[in-house]
C-alpha cells in the first residue's frame, strides 16, 4: 500500500500550527485502520501534547490501535521533556506499525525514537522522500544542525533596484510596495520569533515591527547597534521590548554586546533568547552583510513598478526564485 496519501495528510495537519510551535517542530500524525483514517492530530504549540498523543487520544475505539498503522511526519520523541516520550506511548498502545516522514536530528532524539519502537517489535518504515518533511521544519533543522537561528531576509525595491530615495532623518521613507505586499510581510512576521533592523533604520523610520495587518504574534524586535544609538522615541513605538545586539553596553534591557559586523559570532547567541527564526528587514547594508556572510536561509523580495532613478541600492545579488504577482508588485522567494 502506498503511504503517500496518509503522509501527505500528516504534512497538512502539521501546517495548521505554523508559527506557533517554536522551539518545537511542526508535526502531524494520523492513525489508519484497514485503509481508513480513524484518528489524527497535530502539535498545537510548545508545552502541549505532541501530534502522536493527539492522534491516539482521538481514536474512539481504542481496541483498533493494535491493528492500526500510525503515520507521523517526524520521528517520535524518546525523551522526557514538558511531555512524556511519544515512542513509549506508541509501544504501550501496542500499535504494530509506524511510518515516518523523516528522522529527527535533535540530539535528544536522533534515532532513539526509532530504536525504541524497533526494540519493542514495532515495524518502522521511513519515507523514501524525506525532503518535504525536512522542508516543513527547516527552521527546526537549522537550529539543530547549524546551531543558529533560521534567517529570512525581506526587502522591497523599485524596478530600477533601489530601497529608498536619498533623504534626511526627518523625511518619510518612500512607499515602494503596495497593500498586498504589506499584508504578505506581516504574515511572514507572524512566523518569526524576532525581527532585525539596524538602529539607524529604527531611528529614521520609527516602525512598530508588528503584525498589525495580519492575525498572529508580534516577533521580538532585534536592534543592531553600531555607530547609531536607538532613539528613545523610536523604542517607544516598538511592539515589544527589544533585544540589542552590538555596541550596546550602555543600553538598558536584554543585549548581546559584541562586534556588530561579526554576524557568525553573535547570531547563534540569539537562540539563548528564544529567537529560533529571525527576519532581517534592514537597512540595506545589514541585508547585504547577511548575504555576504552566507547566513541567509531564505529571502523574500518585492519589486515595484515604480522607478526612483537614484537612492539607497538594494542588495547586490544574483538571485533566482519562484515569482508571483501581489497586486502591481512582483513577489519572489528563494
Buried (B, 14 or more C-beta within 10 A) or exposed (E): EEBEEBBBBBBBBBEEBEBBBBBBBBBBBBBBBEEEBBBBBBBBEBEBBBBBBBBBEBBEEEEBBEEBBBBBBBBBBBBEEEBBBBBBBBBEBEBBBBBBBBBBBBEBBBEBBBEBBEEEEBEBEEBEEBEBBBEBBBBBBBBBEBEBBBBBBBBBBBBBBBBBBEEEEEEEBBEBBBEBBBBBBBBBBBBBBBBBBBBBBBBBBBBEBBBEEBEBBBBBBBBBBBEBBBBEEBBEBBBEEBBBBBBBEEBEEBBBBBEBEEBEEBBEBBBEBEBBBBBBBBBBBBBBBBBEBEBBBBBBBBBBEBEBEEBBBBBEBEEEEEEEEBBEBBBBBB
